Amino acid sequence: MKGALLVGSSPLAMIVRVMNEIEGTRVLDVGCGCGVYGYILRNKWQDTPPGRVQFRTFATRDCTNDEPELLAGLDIQLENIRRCSKHRIYDFLALAHANDLPFSDNCFDTVLCIEVLEHLEKAKALEALRQMERVANKRIVVTVPKLALDRKTGRDERPFLKVESEDPDVCDWVDAETHKCSFTASELSRLGFRIGRSVYGGWRAPFRFLLKLWENRSGQILAIKELSKHKEAGEFVVASPNRYTEGVPDYR
């Protein structure tokens, strides 16, 4: 059952929407899991706004912009970190909590947090958002499920979590996959996030607006926070790693 530690339930249908929200060339993937978004950013960088620019004038493109300048991943599950390390998906990996990011201020352009916040207690989730705003220079991209908790019980009642086992790996996986809090679109809006894609002017604006309405009816919330720091990304500095994280020896 050890392989179950690598299983996630993040909807792959969100990939295109998330890719369209990348700003800059330094990206942090908070709660990277087995590295799905890291792999796509590494190999399909041309499908992001910063990577797409050079393909409009391919003959004079900047070859250093064929992939992210810096791609970092962070997760609390040791097996996820080991797997990402084995496949060399990220430039840097950290075994750490989302609400205690071991990075210097403003050292990333975009911070991704895809289907992570609902797995934290609410106070820790809010602290994680504050931490992401500290290390991000341009943008924070978050997705969360609309119905993270059962409306009647206030708990995560998804059937696949009803596993009876004394296997510690299974118990760890169930705990990691369980939703512990929820966010609504209006709540994220009050925190300064834009919900759904941007709608620019021009003749395509009505179509983009209708597409936004259609996308926002899905079971996931896409929320983007624009940061007005108006400065270049800061130096990438990592705090000295602990020898142990949650009682587990550091994977390095």
N, C-alpha and C positions, 0 to 999 in steps of 0.2 A: 504493500500500500504506500510505499515511500513516494512512488510516482504521483500520488494524489496531491502531494504538497505543491506540485507544479501546475495544477489545474486551476484555471481562473474562469470567471463567468462574464468578463467584460465583453460587451457586444461589439463584434467586428464591424457592424454597419456604421459605427461612429468614426471609423478610421479616416474616411475622406473628409468629414467635417472637421476633425481635429487637425489633419494635415494642412487644411486651408487657413488655420489660425496661427501657424508658426511665424514668429517674427525674429529676425536676427539669425546668427549662426551658432550661438551657444545655447544648448538645450539641456535641461535637467528633467529626467523622467522619475517622478516621485511615485513609489509603489510600482516599480518597473515589472514585477512578476517575472515571467520567463523571457521578457525582452521583446515582445511583439512590436511595440511602438519604436523601440530602439532599432530593431532590425529594419523596419520599414523606412525610418528616417535615414538610416545609413545607406540603404540601397535604392530608395526612391526619392532622394532629396530634390530631384527636379520637379516633383509634384508639390513642393511647398512654395509659398510666395518668394522667399529669399533665393531658393534654388532655381525657380522658374525663370527668373529675370535673364540669366545668362543664355538660356536656350532660345530666347527671341533673337539673339544675334550670336548664333552658335560659332561662327567662324572667328569671332573675337572674344569668346567667352573667357572667364577667369577660371582656369583649371583648378585653382585652390578652393573653388566654391562647388566642387562636384560632390561634396559631402559636408556635414556639419564641421565647423571649426573645433567644437568641443561638444561631446555627447556623453553625459553622465547619467548613471542609473542608481537608484536607492531603493532598498527594500528591507523589511524586517525579517523575512524568511530566509534562513541560511541556504536552503536548497535552491531557491530562486537565484540567489547571488552566485552560487557555485555554477549553476547552469549557464548563466549569462557570461561568467568568467571563462568557462570552457569554450564557448562559441565566439568569444572576443567581440561581443556586440557593442560594448560601450568602451569609451576611452578611460573611464574611471567608474568604479563601483564602490558603493558605501553600504555597509550593514548598519542601518540606523533607523530611528523613528521619524515619521513625517513631521511630528511636532517638535523635533530637535535636530534641524538640518545642520550638518557639520561643515558648512561652507561660509565663505566670506560674503559681505554685503555686495549686492548688485553684480555678482560674478557671472550670472546667466542672463541671456536675453529673454528666453521663454522658459517657463516652468510648466510642465504637464503634470496633472494629477487626475488620472483616468480611473474612475470607479474605485476610489480609495477612501474618501472621507467618510462614507457610510459605514466603514469597518472600524471606525474609531468612536470612542465616547464623545459626546458633543463638545465638551470643553477642550478635549485634545484636538478635535477636528478644527475648531476655531483657532486654536493656537497654531495648528499646521498651516492654516491660511495666512496667519501673520508671519510665520517663518518663510513661507513662499514669497510673500511680498517683500520681505527683507532681502532675499537672495536674488530676486528677479529684477531686471532692469527695464524691461519693456512690457511684458505680458504674462498673465497667468491663465492657463486653460484648464478648466475643471469639467468633469462629467460626473453626474450622480444619477441613480435611478429615481424615478418619481415616487415609486411605492417601495421604499427601502424597508419599511416596517408595516406590519399588519395594522390596519386602521382600528380594529377592535381590540387587539391584545397589546399593541405597541411593541411587539417583538418580531423577530424574523421567523416566519413560519414556513419557509420554503421546505418542501418535502425532502429534498436530497440532503438536507442537514440533519435529518432525524436518523442518525447513525448511532447504533449502540455498539461500542467497542471500547476495550481497555488498552488498545494499541496507542501509545503516546503520539505516534506520527499522525494517526487518524484524528485524535483529539486536538492536536495542534492545527491540523488542516481545518477542522470544523470551526474552531475558534477564529482562525484567520478569515474564513469565508463568511462568517456570521455578520449580518448588519447590526450595528449598535446604535445608530442614530439616523436621522433623515434631514434633508434640506428641501425646501420648496423653491420654486422659481422666484417668488416674491421675496423670500428671505435672502436669497443670493443677490437679488437686485438691490435690496437695502444695504447689502455689504459692498456695493459698488460694482457689481458684475453686470455685463450685458448678457442677455439671454438669447442664444441663437446667433445666426450669421448676421453680419452687417448688411444694411441695405443702403447702397450708394445711390446718387442721383443718376439721371440719364434715362434713355428710353427703356432700359432693362429693369429699372427700379420696381415697377409693379410686379414683374415676374419674380424678381428676387424676394419681394415682400410675400407673395403667395407661397414661394418655396419655403421661406422661413416659417410661415404659419403651418405648413404641412409638416416640416421637420419637427417643430415644437410640439406636435401632437404625438410624437413617439414616446416610448417608455423611459427615455433618458433625457436629462437636462444637460445642455451644453451651455456653460457659463464662461465668459471671458472678462478678465479685468485688465483694462489698459492702465499702465503706469506712466505717469508724467515726470520721469526723473531727468530726462533730457541730458543724458551723459553717456559716454561710452561704457561698455561693460567693464566692471572692475577686475582687479587681479583675482585669478582663481587660486584661492587659498583654502586648504582643507585642514580642519582641526586634527590634532594628533589622535589616531584611532585608539579606542580602548582595546585592551587585550581580550576583553570579554564583553559581549553584548547579550543582555538578558540571560547571563549564565552560560552562554555558548562561546567557545573560543572563536576569536575573530578568524574569518575564513582565509585571511592572508597569512 
